[in-house]
Amino acid sequence: MIKFTVLSTKGGVGKTTLAANLGALMADMGLRVLLVDADVQPALSKYFRIRREAPFGLTKVITTGYVTEDCISQTEIDGLDVIRSDDPDGSLQTWLLHRIDRGERLGNALNSPAVSDDFYDCVLIDTQGTVGPLQDTAALAATQIISPIKPEILSAREFKTGTMELLARLEPTPNSKYRVGPVKAVISMQDRTADARIIAESIRQDFLKLGGRVTVLDTVVPDAKSYKESATMCAPAHRHEPSRKGTMPSAYETMHALLWELVPSLAGHYAGSGHSSTGSSPIDNGGVDE
């Protein structure tokens, strides 16, 4: 099983859009996906329509340290479930702050039997754009971190400083059970201006100098209205825009290309092919140890 946390220390960069659409794409490939909404503003919880609503959500998961079936809601997309955010007041941040095991809390919960390989192939965790113990425990629960960057000067600067501070803060101690996985940066919400392209290239060059702790992926998620339209319709972007005219790639093409970079073992697999229907999944950890 692979576990992704979509994380940025800056808001408004497309975290929820990436988490929702990558999860739905994998589900349409026939994989079993669990979304975890670890954001106080429950955008991911509301992104897709719910077929069966569980009575509990993230609060019970964090406070008990376990994931149980009564915390998992089913979306209308087959194979796509969600642990919903149910902490509008942000009290989990304060609760975690006083726990000695706060960094390991979500990672331990996601090792529960209800989230084993028997039930899921992938976990995708969405986070808030605010530094704190909830963001930290979400980061440490992942085998890979996906970090979207908007190609604007202020966003790029915040990404670099915020990401480096996060990696330094969560540097494992000798007795630590978890460590931060590889960080895969994604240029997100890029418009067609020359300025955006120049900044995107500058971001790539900056992170080449950091010795591999952060990898900037080749796939760029454009600032296209199809992503906003699909969110309004509670539909995956790859379904809403399977093709398009012009030079900009469709959402279908973009999301597949992004997923193939994140999980090379899925390269060449397409939505609708149902590759896990035999009970074996082509997904792996991309060379990342749990």
HELIX and SHEET records of a PDB file:
HELIX    1   1 LYS A   15  ASP A   28  1                                  14    
HELIX    2   2 LEU A   44  LYS A   46  5                                   3    
HELIX    3   3 LEU A   58  THR A   64  1                                   7    
HELIX    4   4 GLU A   69  CYS A   71  5                                   3    
HELIX    5   5 SER A   91  LEU A   97  1                                   7    
HELIX    6   6 ARG A  102  GLU A  104  5                                   3    
HELIX    7   7 ARG A  105  ALA A  109  1                                   5    
HELIX    8   8 PRO A  113  VAL A  115  5                                   3    
HELIX    9   9 PRO A  133  LEU A  140  1                                   8    
HELIX   10  10 ILE A  153  ARG A  169  1                                  17    
HELIX   11  11 ALA A  194  LEU A  208  1                                  15    
HELIX   12  12 LYS A  225  THR A  232  1                                   8    
HELIX   13  13 ALA A  237  HIS A  240  1                                   4    
HELIX   14  14 ALA A  251  LEU A  262  1                                  12    
HELIX   15  15 PRO A  264  LEU A  266  5                                   3    
SHEET    1   A 9 ILE A  50  ARG A  52  0                                        
SHEET    2   A 9 SER A  73  THR A  75 -1                                        
SHEET    3   A 9 LEU A  80  ILE A  83 -1                                        
SHEET    4   A 9 VAL A  33  ALA A  38  1                                        
SHEET    5   A 9 CYS A 122  THR A 127  1                                        
SHEET    6   A 9 ILE A   2  VAL A   6  1                                        
SHEET    7   A 9 GLN A 144  ILE A 149  1                                        
SHEET    8   A 9 VAL A 183  GLN A 190  1                                        
SHEET    9   A 9 VAL A 214  PRO A 222  1                                        
END                                                                             
